[in-house]
Each structure stands twice: as C-alpha cells, then as structure tokens.
Amino acid sequence: MCHDTTKLLLGIADENLKITDGETGEDGVIRLTGHLDYTPKACPKCGIINDQKIINYGWRNTTIRFSKVLSNTVILALKRRYFHCKECHGNFLAQTVAVPKHCTISNTSRKECLEKLGEPVSLKHIANEVSASDSFVGRQLMRAERDFQTNWHYLPEIILMDEVKSTKSTTGAMSFEFMNGETHELIDLLPYRTINKLEKYFYHFDQAARENVKIIVTDMNYTYPKLVQTVFPNAMVVMDKFHIINALNRAFNKTRIKVMKKFTPSSREFHALKRYWKLLLVPTEQLNFEQFKKWTNFPYWMAATDVVHQLLSLDSELEQTYQVLNSVRSAIQHQDWHNYNAAFWNNKTYSEEMKNTIKTLESHHDEIRNTFTTHYSNGPLEGSNNKIKAIKRASFGYRSFWRFRTRVLYVFKIKTKRALITK
C-alpha cells in the first residue's frame, strides 16, 4: 500500500501523521493504522518554550472516521504521542489538522457534510455518506444558522410574496416567504402569515429599507396588500398573472362539470366533456386546425378546433364562459388593459361560477391594473416552492420549523462549485 497516496485520497495534509498499515475487513470497513509524533515548540497549557522541558510520556490510542471510499467506511486507528511538561506538570496530546481537538470525525468529512447539506436530500442520507450520525449532521446544519441572520437594514425594491406549507409547529397551516424580485434570492421564511405578525416583523427593518420597496408581487391573498398601507408607504401591489388565469380556469372547469352533469353518464356528450377538459383550456390561437384525426366519442375525423366547437355547442352558457376565459387570457398575454375590461362588458350570460371569479377580480382592480404596467411575476417564487417541497419530502418532514428554515436557506444560499477534470 502506498501510504502517501492513501493520505492524499483521505485529504490528510499533516506531515507528522504517518499511515503504517491497512486492510479491508469482512464487514467492508477499511481499517488503517498510523501514528502521530513530533516535537512540540511550546506547552499549550503554560506557554513555556520547549527547551528540553517537554518530554515524551507514552502513547494514546485514538480513532478518526473518514467519509466513505468506494462505498466503504474508513477508520484510522491513530497512536498519538503523549507529552509531559516539567514546568507546569501538565500533560497534553499531540494534535493534527486532520481532526478537531477532542473529536473523532475528520475535517474532510465535516467539509463534505457541509457541501452535501446544499443538496435536497435527507440528513440520514448525508450521515450515511460521511459515516456519521444524523444528529451530527443536524448539529452541523444548526451551526450554520448564524450565517442566515436577517439584515434589518436592507430590503430590495421588488419583493415577491407567497406562502408554502412547512411544519406542524407553525402557528397556521401555511408559512410566509418572500424573495428578491430582481436577483431571485430567497430572503426569509417565517412560521406565520397573519397581518399583525407580518407587520411586527417588517417593522424591525429600518424605515429607509421599508421606503426603498417599490413593488410587491403577490397572489389574490387579501392580507399582503394591506402591508402597503402600513409598512411599505412607497410600494404598489402587483397581482401575479398566473393566479388570475388560474382562477379563471377553475371557474371554467366548474362550469364544464355543471354542464356535463346535465347529460346521463352513459351519453357520448358526458364522456366527451369529461375526456377533453384539457383541450378546452388550451388558448384558441394555439388550437390545431390543420391536422385531422380520429377522436374518441366523435364519429368522424376532426381537427382540434372542430372538437372544441362541438363541445361548446352543447351549451350556450359554456360557450359564453369560454369566450370570457379566452378574451381575458389574451388581454393579459398582450398586456391590453382596455380589452381586459371590455371582456366583461358585453358578456352577461356566462356562468355563475365565472361571475363569482369576476367579482373577486374586480375587488383587486387596482392591483391587476399594475400587472399590465410591469413585467414582474411570482414565477421564480413558485419555482422555489417546488424545491422547498422536495427538501421536505426527501426528509420525510420536519418537526422543528427553525431547523426546516435553516435547511431551506442553506440549500438556496450556499453555492458549491465542483471542478470537472477531463485530463
């Protein structure tokens, strides 16, 4: 065995540490033996310079655990020189940079643990990779909590706000999160989302920081626009386009189901409305009108546009609701504020479900108007929600919200670079 190569693979840079032997046991564990010996320059207890006043005082056996190599756990049985100081009559042990004092898990394992914490995997998976316990990985994670303290002197000009389901220990069913709308950096995750607690939280920021906020992008939650009246005096609220269109889609789907139930479950109309619900949600300009094919529940070859026309002809209310849906969706896509308002003027025969949705949109009239003058959306924040859910799912949930918050901020803010060696 080339012991220098072994030290290189294990990341041991201490010249005083020598590996003498090693073998792989029947349990798959690689057990190495070595010794650590040097002449100390001074006593670490009294600080006296070593002028033949520090003598060797035997050996002490210690153990160092390293990360897995080729899926095998590596354990180094290290004999360390023990010293005695004649001046202060104190004893001390030889130390190495391979492992912290009074610890058995190597520094390379600790570094690898911190790198793997940036990946959306469970703590037990990381513990298995670095040959440590999951409680050790949890302690390493919580030590990083001090690196994610809130900066109370700065807030970005563009803030994206939303909620996400976190842990059962939170005060409500959902937790509040907000993000920098320009850099797409997650700022913080809070265990509540009520207006009173959010006001208290944001009042911790300097007044200059709160006045710096110009735009707040949110969904149709009634809570967050109230923050502009009290906390952010210079900000305007922008309603996210996705939530507007999603509300319209839900209203149209409810209408489709209501119309579908008018027919008997064994009828062709019932099965067609149930089968092609996704096709009805496709924008009119994106429907294929050139390719003809055989469609289930229809007797002859048709294009996608013909299928939609056949389904809409079953009920006039469904057709009017479909027109409103596409008119509003087209106006939002082209940022045409006049056509957005005109879509509701001449259509009074659309469904009751769509009327309720339109009333909701009218209650957010000013916020939706701001949507047509800006290009910001909650898309980056919705994408981060998927990653947060992946972190929670990979760990099978969290009991402590603050551990969950630290893990989320660690994954989003810690960037690890890996070199790709091709030569």
VEXBABA-991303 format. One line per 2 residues: number of its first residue (from 0); their letters; for each residue z negated, x negated, y negated of C-alpha. Coordinates in steps of 0.02 Angstrom, whole numbers, plus 50000, padded with zeros to 5 digits. Layout:
BEGIN
NUM = A = Z/X/Y | ...
REM end
This chain:
BEGIN
0 = MC = 50000/50000/50000 | 50046/49936/49826
2 = HD = 49885/49966/49732 | 49962/49936/49560
4 = TT = 50091/50072/49597 | 49951/50188/49652
6 = KL = 49861/50160/49487 | 50022/50194/49393
8 = LL = 50051/50359/49485 | 49871/50413/49453
10 = GI = 49879/50365/49269 | 49742/50233/49282
12 = AD = 49759/50105/49142 | 49594/50014/49169
14 = EN = 49624/49832/49220 | 49445/49815/49283
16 = LK = 49468/49954/49411 | 49541/49892/49574
18 = IT = 49601/50002/49717 | 49574/49914/49883
20 = DG = 49624/50039/50017 | 49678/50217/50051
22 = ET = 49727/50338/50187 | 49775/50520/50215
24 = GE = 49650/50617/50318 | 49684/50754/50444
26 = DG = 49638/50883/50312 | 49779/50820/50199
28 = VI = 49664/50739/50072 | 49715/50567/50009
30 = RL = 49557/50461/50004 | 49563/50299/49907
32 = TG = 49430/50165/49891 | 49405/50046/49747
34 = HL = 49281/49952/49641 | 49245/49931/49457
36 = DY = 49170/49768/49395 | 49170/49675/49229
38 = TP = 49056/49575/49113 | 48984/49689/48978
40 = KA = 48989/49623/48799 | 48829/49711/48746
42 = CP = 48695/49829/48808 | 48742/50010/48769
44 = KC = 48558/50057/48754 | 48483/49924/48640
46 = GI = 48645/49849/48574 | 48599/49667/48608
48 = IN = 48744/49547/48632 | 48763/49488/48811
50 = DQ = 48703/49308/48804 | 48656/49298/48987
52 = KI = 48531/49436/48955 | 48626/49566/49056
54 = IN = 48630/49535/49243 | 48713/49619/49390
56 = YG = 48598/49743/49475 | 48693/49801/49628
58 = WR = 48822/49939/49653 | 48827/50126/49639
60 = NT = 48946/50240/49733 | 49038/50373/49631
62 = TI = 49184/50491/49659 | 49334/50531/49549
64 = RF = 49450/50678/49580 | 49633/50673/49527
66 = SK = 49770/50804/49519 | 49870/50838/49674
68 = VL = 50005/50715/49727 | 50139/50788/49841
70 = SN = 50027/50942/49859 | 49883/50834/49923
72 = TV = 49714/50816/49840 | 49673/50638/49787
74 = IL = 49492/50575/49790 | 49443/50399/49738
76 = AL = 49280/50331/49809 | 49235/50205/49674
78 = KR = 49098/50074/49685 | 49036/50035/49510
80 = RY = 48938/49884/49456 | 48759/49923/49402
82 = FH = 48684/49816/49262 | 48508/49774/49203
84 = CK = 48463/49720/49026 | 48321/49594/49014
86 = EC = 48291/49636/48832 | 48256/49823/48842
88 = HG = 48231/49828/49032 | 48360/49968/49041
90 = NF = 48492/49995/49173 | 48668/50061/49148
92 = LA = 48826/50091/49247 | 48998/50016/49222
94 = QT = 49113/50140/49134 | 49301/50166/49144
96 = VA = 49431/50256/49040 | 49491/50343/49198
98 = VP = 49349/50469/49191 | 49222/50526/49058
100 = KH = 49041/50472/49072 | 48937/50573/49196
102 = CT = 49094/50664/49258 | 49195/50662/49419
104 = IS = 49359/50743/49362 | 49481/50615/49293
106 = NT = 49551/50614/49117 | 49729/50634/49184
108 = SR = 49675/50793/49272 | 49597/50857/49111
110 = KE = 49757/50820/49015 | 49863/50908/49145
112 = CL = 49744/51055/49142 | 49769/51075/48953
114 = EK = 49958/51066/48974 | 49959/51199/49110
116 = LG = 49850/51314/49005 | 50001/51334/48892
118 = EP = 50093/51422/49034 | 50067/51608/49075
120 = VS = 49982/51576/49244 | 49807/51615/49309
122 = LK = 49659/51498/49288 | 49639/51489/49477
124 = HI = 49818/51430/49495 | 49786/51291/49368
126 = AN = 49623/51246/49455 | 49714/51228/49620
128 = EV = 49846/51115/49541 | 49720/50997/49461
130 = SA = 49598/51001/49608 | 49457/51077/49507
132 = SD = 49361/51241/49499 | 49418/51390/49397
134 = SF = 49255/51380/49298 | 49302/51203/49245
136 = VG = 49472/51265/49185 | 49385/51406/49092
138 = RQ = 49270/51282/49004 | 49420/51176/48954
140 = LM = 49501/51331/48882 | 49350/51387/48781
142 = RA = 49330/51212/48708 | 49498/51243/48625
144 = ER = 49430/51398/48538 | 49377/51294/48388
146 = DF = 49560/51246/48362 | 49606/51427/48329
148 = QT = 49486/51470/48189 | 49559/51590/48061
150 = NW = 49619/51514/47898 | 49541/51630/47768
152 = HY = 49640/51552/47625 | 49817/51596/47678
154 = LP = 49921/51747/47729 | 50111/51747/47744
156 = EI = 50223/51853/47633 | 50291/51950/47783
158 = IL = 50168/52020/47911 | 50215/52110/48071
160 = MD = 50079/52227/48138 | 50062/52311/48307
162 = EV = 49937/52347/48445 | 49926/52291/48626
164 = KS = 49813/52339/48771 | 49693/52195/48804
166 = TK = 49524/52211/48892 | 49396/52347/48931
168 = ST = 49266/52259/48823 | 49358/52306/48663
170 = TG = 49295/52450/48555 | 49455/52551/48579
172 = AM = 49594/52568/48704 | 49707/52451/48606
174 = SF = 49687/52288/48510 | 49764/52243/48343
176 = EF = 49882/52095/48324 | 49984/52028/48181
178 = MN = 50118/51895/48161 | 50206/51794/48027
180 = GE = 50370/51886/47998 | 50464/51728/47947
182 = TH = 50404/51596/48070 | 50363/51721/48210
184 = EL = 50195/51636/48238 | 50057/51746/48307
186 = ID = 49913/51739/48182 | 49770/51829/48267
188 = LL = 49719/51957/48397 | 49573/52075/48360
190 = PY = 49469/52185/48477 | 49486/52340/48365
192 = RT = 49615/52433/48263 | 49517/52561/48159
194 = IN = 49548/52562/47972 | 49367/52522/47924
196 = KL = 49354/52369/48034 | 49526/52307/47985
198 = EK = 49480/52320/47801 | 49321/52220/47830
200 = YF = 49420/52089/47925 | 49556/52067/47793
202 = YH = 49430/52066/47651 | 49370/51899/47722
204 = FD = 49534/51824/47658 | 49543/51761/47481
206 = QA = 49611/51882/47351 | 49754/51762/47316
208 = AR = 49800/51762/47501 | 49799/51953/47508
210 = EN = 49902/51966/47349 | 50030/51848/47425
212 = VK = 50079/51979/47555 | 50240/52066/47502
214 = II = 50299/52161/47658 | 50207/52240/47804
216 = VT = 50314/52294/47953 | 50235/52420/48070
218 = DM = 50269/52569/48181 | 50231/52750/48138
220 = NY = 50044/52723/48155 | 49956/52811/48011
222 = TY = 49820/52677/48000 | 49914/52522/47944
224 = PK = 50000/52594/47788 | 49825/52632/47720
226 = LV = 49791/52445/47711 | 49918/52431/47570
228 = QT = 49815/52547/47460 | 49654/52447/47479
230 = VF = 49687/52271/47546 | 49865/52218/47500
232 = PN = 49900/52278/47322 | 50071/52193/47307
234 = AM = 50141/52241/47477 | 50259/52377/47533
236 = VV = 50265/52456/47706 | 50425/52445/47810
238 = MD = 50444/52560/47960 | 50514/52474/48114
240 = KF = 50688/52537/48160 | 50655/52531/48346
242 = HI = 50511/52656/48335 | 50615/52775/48229
244 = IN = 50757/52778/48355 | 50634/52785/48500
246 = AL = 50553/52940/48426 | 50724/53023/48409
248 = NR = 50769/52977/48588 | 50607/53053/48653
250 = AF = 50641/53214/48558 | 50817/53225/48628
252 = NK = 50756/53192/48805 | 50629/53332/48790
254 = TR = 50770/53446/48732 | 50879/53394/48878
256 = IK = 50740/53431/49002 | 50710/53602/48923
258 = VM = 50895/53645/48937 | 50902/53576/49115
260 = KK = 50761/53691/49171 | 50863/53842/49118
262 = FT = 50975/53813/49269 | 50925/53830/49450
264 = PS = 50876/53664/49534 | 51019/53681/49657
266 = SR = 51153/53705/49524 | 51281/53574/49476
268 = EF = 51229/53585/49293 | 51047/53546/49334
270 = HA = 51094/53390/49436 | 51219/53330/49305
272 = LK = 51093/53341/49162 | 50963/53253/49268
274 = RY = 51080/53116/49331 | 51168/53066/49169
276 = WK = 51022/53062/49048 | 51054/52879/49007
278 = LL = 51236/52917/48966 | 51181/53047/48839
280 = LV = 51077/52915/48749 | 51224/52796/48729
282 = PT = 51290/52796/48547 | 51450/52896/48529
284 = EQ = 51551/52747/48468 | 51502/52647/48622
286 = LN = 51560/52777/48750 | 51710/52727/48855
288 = FE = 51858/52844/48828 | 51993/52742/48919
290 = QF = 51926/52713/49095 | 51938/52865/49209
292 = KK = 51838/52876/49369 | 51756/53000/49488
294 = WT = 51587/53063/49429 | 51459/53147/49541
296 = NF = 51439/53334/49507 | 51611/53343/49423
298 = PY = 51767/53398/49518 | 51897/53283/49439
300 = WM = 51918/53110/49364 | 51849/53092/49189
302 = AA = 51805/52964/49056 | 51626/52940/48995
304 = TD = 51663/53036/48834 | 51725/53186/48934
306 = VV = 51565/53187/49038 | 51459/53191/48880
308 = HQ = 51564/53332/48806 | 51548/53433/48966
310 = LL = 51359/53413/48966 | 51341/53456/48782
312 = SL = 51449/53612/48803 | 51314/53686/48915
314 = DS = 51201/53724/48766 | 51235/53731/48579
316 = EL = 51057/53678/48535 | 51076/53523/48642
318 = EQ = 51241/53483/48556 | 51167/53500/48381
320 = TY = 51018/53391/48430 | 51140/53262/48498
322 = QV = 51234/53260/48334 | 51074/53233/48234
324 = LN = 51023/53092/48350 | 51188/53000/48329
326 = SV = 51200/53031/48142 | 51028/52959/48108
328 = RS = 51056/52815/48229 | 51222/52772/48145
330 = AI = 51144/52782/47971 | 51005/52663/48023
332 = QH = 51127/52542/48102 | 51236/52535/47945
334 = QD = 51085/52547/47827 | 51159/52700/47742
336 = WH = 51015/52790/47657 | 51122/52934/47592
338 = NY = 51192/52976/47765 | 51017/52964/47838
340 = NA = 50957/53105/47725 | 51120/53203/47746
342 = AF = 51097/53205/47935 | 50956/53333/47914
344 = WN = 51034/53443/47781 | 51167/53544/47873
346 = NK = 51090/53548/48046 | 50962/53686/48060
348 = TY = 51000/53738/48239 | 50934/53583/48325
350 = SE = 50788/53596/48445 | 50606/53623/48403
352 = EM = 50565/53453/48479 | 50684/53367/48358
354 = KN = 50613/53468/48211 | 50438/53403/48251
356 = TI = 50504/53225/48254 | 50594/53250/48089
358 = KT = 50432/53313/48011 | 50349/53153/48067
360 = LE = 50491/53051/47991 | 50476/53148/47829
362 = SH = 50291/53103/47819 | 50345/52920/47820
364 = HD = 50489/52947/47697 | 50446/52803/47579
366 = EI = 50413/52680/47720 | 50578/52724/47804
368 = RN = 50670/52702/47640 | 50603/52525/47631
370 = TF = 50677/52498/47805 | 50852/52522/47732
372 = TT = 50824/52387/47599 | 50756/52250/47712
374 = HY = 50808/52167/47875 | 50636/52141/47949
376 = SN = 50581/52223/48111 | 50441/52214/48239
378 = GP = 50559/52142/48370 | 50475/51969/48378
380 = LE = 50304/52050/48394 | 50363/52170/48530
382 = GS = 50432/52019/48623 | 50264/51932/48611
384 = NN = 50183/52089/48684 | 50283/52063/48844
386 = KI = 50218/51885/48857 | 50039/51942/48823
388 = KA = 50055/52070/48963 | 50123/51933/49077
390 = IK = 49970/51825/49039 | 49854/51970/49077
392 = RA = 49947/52019/49236 | 49953/51839/49302
394 = SF = 49764/51825/49283 | 49731/52000/49355
396 = GY = 49648/52050/49192 | 49506/51979/49085
398 = RS = 49328/52040/49064 | 49293/51941/48906
400 = FW = 49403/51982/48757 | 49368/51816/48670
402 = RF = 49424/51717/48822 | 49579/51826/48828
404 = RT = 49610/51796/48642 | 49589/51608/48660
406 = RV = 49709/51604/48808 | 49841/51705/48714
408 = LY = 49830/51597/48558 | 49834/51440/48665
410 = VF = 49993/51495/48753 | 50078/51543/48590
412 = KI = 50022/51398/48479 | 50011/51246/48594
414 = KT = 50181/51165/48618 | 50203/51040/48760
416 = KR = 50356/50929/48770 | 50421/50864/48936
418 = AL = 50543/50721/48946 | 50694/50742/49061
420 = IT = 50733/50573/49140 | 50910/50561/49207
422 = K = 50925/50374/49236
REM end
